[in-house]
């Protein structure tokens, strides 16, 4: 409808950039996240956005996401986003904000993991 304001596209495709879909599916499997089929629940979309953010973070840092010491981050993201989601009532109108925040959270988790495993070791 031309009279309605267009909202920015916050689909997972926009967030993912060049992240291969096979990596997203493998990360979802590691986290125990079901890929939403049919009706896409906001929580599952946010979990996937968090995983895409993490994959992007790994890519930006030049790290392999599926090394044993790295892939533990995927279930952590699922747990922490699920907890955050359960502490508030969310409306579908807030979907864009939740997706963006979930994506950024996943990216920041990787930055923290990289610091903890590698950068902090170099300093001390």
N, C-alpha and C positions, 0 to 999 in steps of 0.2 A: 504494500500500500504506500503510495507516494507521500501521503500526508504524515505518516508515522516517522519518527526519528529513527534512523538506522543505528543500531548498536554496533560497536566494534566487534569484529569476529574474534571470538575467544575459543574457537574450536581447537582441538588437540593438534590439528594439522598446522595451524598458525604457530603454536608454541614449539612444535617438534623440529622445525627447520629441516635439517638433513638427517635426522635420526632414523635409521632403518627400522621398519615396522617389526622385523624379526627380533631386534633388540628389545623393543617395547614389549613384545609378547613374552620373551624370555624373562625380562625383569618382572612382568606381572606374575608369571609363574613362580619366580623366586619369592615374591612378596605374598603369594597366595591370594592375589586379586583376580576375581572373575572378570572376564571381558564382558561388559554389558551387551546384551542382545535384546532386540526389541525395544522395550522401554528402558531408556538409559537413566538410571538413578543418578542424581547429582553427586552422591558420595562416591560412587564408582568412577564417575568422570573425573572427580577431583583426585582420587587415588591415581588414576592413569596420568593426570596432569603432573602430579608429584613425581611419578616415575619418569615421565618424559623430561622433567626438569633435572632429575638426577642424571639421566643419560646425557643430557646436554652438558651438565657440569663435568662429567667424566670426559666427554669429548673435548671440552675447552681446556681441561687440565692434561690432556694426552694420556689418560689412564684407562686401562681396560676395566669395564664395569663388572665383569664376571670372574675376576680373580677371587679366590676364597675369602681373602681379607677385605674385599670390596663389596661383594654381593650381599653381605649382611645388612647393608644399608637399606635394601629394598623392603624387608619386613618391618624395619624400624619406621620407615616413611609411612607404611600402611598403618601401623599401630598409632603413631603420633597424629596423623591426619584424622583417623577414625575417632580418636579421643577428642580432638579439637572440634570435630563435627558434632559429636554427641553432647558437647557442653552448651550448645546453642541451638535454637530453632532456626532453621534456614529456610528461606523462601526461594523459589525458583527464580525470582527477580534478582536475587543476589548471585546467581550462577556465574556471571562473568567475573565478578570480584573473587569468588571462591576459587575458580579455575586459575586465575592469574596468581593468587596468593599460594595456591598449592604447587603450581609450577615453580615459583620462586623459592618456596620452601625446599623442594627437592634439590634444586641447584645449590642452595646454601648448605644443605646437609653434606653434599659432596665436597664443597670447599672446606668445611669443618673437618671432614674425614681426611682429606688430603693434608691439612695442617697437622692433625693429630698423628697420622702415620708417617709423614715424610718431613714436612717443613720444620716442625718443632724439634725433630731429631737433629736436623742440621744445625740448629741454633744452640743446642745444649750438648 
